[in-house]
Amino acid sequence: MSEQLALLPEYLTAHLQLTLLALLCSTAISLPLGVAITRVRWLETPVLALAGIIQTIPSLALLAIMVPLLASLQLQSIGFLPAFVGLTLYGVLPILRNTVTGIAGVNPAQREAARAVGMTEAQQLRRVELPLALPVIIAGLRTATVWTVGIATLSTPVGATSLGNYIFSGLQTRNYAAVLVGCVAAAVLALLLDSLVRGLEIGIRTRRRRFIGTVGTTIAILYLYTGFTLAATLLPRDHPTITIGAKGFTEQYVLAELLGQWVERETGHPTSQMQSLGSMVAFDALVAGDIDVLVDYTGTLWANVLKRTTTGINREVVLAEVSAFLFDQHGIQVVATLGFENAYAVAARAQDAERMRLTRISDLTPLAPTLSMAGDFEFFSRPEWVAIRDAYELTFDAQRSMDAGLMYQAVAEGAVDLISAYTTDGRITAYDLRVLEDDRGAIPPYDAVVLVSAKLSRERPDVVSTLSRLQGTIDVESMRRMNLLVDEQGVDPSTVAAGFITTLSADR
């Protein structure tokens, strides 16, 4: 728990930055737009409909949409900006709708009285309509506040640090202390900000200046803190941080820690991580130079980047062609092949495999309509799955996408019959699972390779040289042991990585 609490200042500060700035922009958009709608009535239907459509998009999908959209505009495609834009859009509807409703609900007699005493349109709005509509507007702002705090936890997969880092990594590594800290911190933050907004409304409504001053000062302090801490991250540094990307499963967390500690130890350059990224989000970030280093897998690159067929291919050919393509098209270098392969595999409980006489994937073909299979969030939309499905003519009774960590628990408990396992995952042994032979060669090779961006190659050749010394240093059993330490014994990935580096240095 102490390790998780040590991360709280960083994660909470990042969460505050996203939440407060997104709320400020949502309010700046919604209030004047809401006032305009009450003056130009034909705007109401199209504007509220557009805001409603944005609101119906699942929040994680909305954040993910920002990545390619911003990339097409030559803007930062991962990290703070896509999360900020997505959260701003998501906060517009409740404030906008309540602004329109609140102003429209003002008693016509009060408007008539304001005109009778000679008030201009602007005076009528400022002195009569907005004060009377304030409780309704504040209710919308409070709703937007709570929503934004909650949705900001989903910013992690697009590369933005938030309290969601606790939740995503904790679920994957089964570190429920991390999940608890993330959930409690987000809930407390939502309650605190909601209370501040409510307090400001009470102070304005009851004309208690001292109360308004206290609440307003607290809000101003939070915004000043947010502004200064965000500005500090944008200042140029003498030694720029090397950013290491990590996808959303245990092995990636361990390897990102390992690479970061290795670079810091051997070169002295500071490093940071962007965790829980989707496969293509991580690759696109490497191409754009938003991250500097990434461990990826040749089969993933072959199928998803080169768009090649995955059936009946040669391991050496895949590595050579992937390396050439990445360098020629994007300037990305494959600086090391770590020494192990982490392929997708189809796995079942050993006792079920014995009962159904399963040893090969082809044995599933006649049984598939009676079985269920779980995969990680990406698996059933990947070319690798299409190749497996078509090669073996598989049509399962049910296909379920779930967190990669939870799917092992699901198959162990009998909630599903099969999973898309990773061959280096120690839980295959721990949960007594049987990996079925890919007898038709549908699954490509998945050598783990260290990729560096074109930017890093130009600016930090010493880091590239340091990373290249990791060539062939991790065999499959070592990787499996490290994964198992995290998944089953609850050891922090940074501790596991540090232990491996110590062993590696001793061997040399």
Secondary structure, 3 states (H helix, E strand, C coil): CHHHHHHHHHHHHHHHHHHHHHHHHHHHHHHHHHHHHHHCHHHHHHHHHHHHHHHHCCHHHHHHHHHHHHHHCCCCCCCHHHHHHHHHHHCHHHHHHHHHHHHHCCCHHHHHHHHHCCCCHHHHHHHHHHHHHHHHHHHHHHHHHHHHHHHHHHHHHHCCCCCHHHHHHHHHHCCHHHHHHHHHHHHHHHHHHHHHHHHHHHHHHHCCHHHHHHHHHHHHHHHHHHHHHHHHHHCCCCCCCEEEEEECCHHHHHHHHHHHHHHHHHHCCCEEEEEEECHHHHHHHHHHCCCCEEEEEHHHHHHHCCCCCCCCCCHHHHHHHHHHHHHHHHCCEEEEEEEEECCEEEEEEHHHHHHHCCCEHHHHCCCHHHCEEEECCCHHHCHHHHHHHHHHCCCCCEEEECCHHHHHHHHHCCCCCEEEEECCCCHHHHCCEEECECCCCCCCCCEEEEEECHHHHHHCHHHHHHHHCCCCCCCHHHHHHHHHHHHCCCCCHHHHHHHHHHHHHHHC
